[in-house]
Amino acid sequence: MGWDGLGLDGRPLNEEELFRYTSGRSVHADVDADYVPLRRRANDYLIDREAQKTQSFTGITGLSEQDACVQDSQGRIADRTRETLTPSDEGVVRFRKLIMGLARDLANGKQPDAAGKPCAYTTRSGGAIAAEGIGLADVMQARFGDPRGVIAKAP
């Protein structure tokens, strides 16, 4: 595996954590010496049909590999004309319109505004577990020093 056996906080992983990592129950795929996932599209994710019948719905070891398989199974280019979108897909629709508009602008020689705003790229996903009764604003304040989680201000 391509990791050093230490947790994010620098401490050695405990037995449960080691088991999760070595049994494919983490977000990190097992990789070879060239950092190519061992279970990938080219080898059908080493799907185990017997395990699929008796132990696992997918028959694929590894959360990362299962996610990749689901994404790959959609095909290289999804035919969006056959989608049935619902109101809950509004974010998807807005994102696609935004990206297509920016692509058209770029094709016409207009640089996207975001390219000149590096502070816009300081947003990162994350997770936190708080004690019961602790509100989101308090968690964000403790974690980022801001109740909304803002870590950088635009100039």
N, C-alpha and C positions, 0 to 999 in steps of 0.2 A: 504494500500500500504506500501511497505517496504522502504520508503524514508522520509526524515525529512522536506520536503517542501522548502529546500534551494537550490539555484543554486550552481554551481561549485565555484563561487566566494564568497560564504557565504551569499549572499543577499537573501531575500525572493523572491520566484518566483512571477512574475507578473501574471495578470489574464489570458493572452494568454498562457503563459507557463503552468500554472496550468491546463487549459483546455486541452492542448495537452497531458499532463501526465495522467490526469484522464479519458480521452476519448480514451486511447490506441494509441495515436499518438506519441509515443516515443519509444526508443529502449529497454525500461525496461518493462518486463512482470509483470503483477499483480501476486503476489504470496500469498500463505497462510501462516499460522504461522510457518510452517516448511520450508519456502522458496521454496515450490514446485509451479510451475506455475499453476494458476487456469485453464487456457486454454492450454491443452496439448493433446498428441496423445491418451492417455487413454480415454479421453472424446470427441474425435473428434474435439478438439479445440472449443467446444461449438458453432459450426458453426450455424449460423442463416440463414436458407434457404430463409426466406422472405426478409431479408436484402440483401441477395445475389441476389435476383431477382430485387430489387428496389433501393438499395443504394450502395452496395459494391460488387465488382467482386468476392471477396473471401467469404464474409459473416462472416469473422473472425475478431474480434476486436483485435487490437494490432499489431504493425509492427513486434515486436519480435515473436509473435505467428504466424503471416503469414509466416515469414521466416522459422520458425521451421517446419511448416506444409509442405512447399515446399520441404524442405530437407528430412523430413520424408516420403513424398510421393514417393521418389525415391526408397524406400525399405531399409531394414537394410543393405544389401550388394548389391551395384550396379554391374550389369554384364557389366564390361568394355570391354568385347570381342565384344559387339554389338555397341560400340560407333563409330561414324564417326567423327574423329578429323580433324580439318582444320589447316592451317598455324597459325592462331591466337591462337591455343591451344599449341603452342610450350612450353610455360612456364609450363603448366600442364604436358606435356610429360616429360620435364626435371625434374620436381619435383618428379614425380612418379619413374623415373629411379633412381634418387638420393636416395629416401627413400628405394626403393627395394634393391639397392646396399648396403646401410647401414645396412638394416635388415639381408641381407646375411652375411655381414662381422661380425655382432654381433653374429649370429648363429654359425659362425666359430671361435668365441673367440676374434675377433678384436674389441676393444672399438672404437666407433666413435670419430674422432678427435675433433669434436665440444664439446663433453662432457668435455674436458679439457680446454675450452676457454670460461669462463663465460662472458667475455666482449661482446661476440657475441650475448648475449641475452639482450643487453641494447636497442635494436631497438624497437621503439614503433610507432604505427600508430597515426595519429593526423590530425587535420584540422585547417585551418586558413582562415579568410576572410581578404583580403588586399584591400586597396584603388586602384582604377584603376591606372595603370602605375607602380605599385610596383612589381618588379620582384621576382621570387622564391628565388633567392639567398639572396635578402634583407630580405624577410620574414623569411627565415631559420636563417639568422644571428641575427635578432631581437629576434626570439623565442628561439634559441638554442645556440647562440654565435658562430655559425659556418655556413658558406654559404651552406654547404651540409647537415646540421642538425646533424652532428656527435656530440654526447654528451659524449662519452667516448672513449678513445684510448686504443687499445690493448697493453698489456705490452710488 
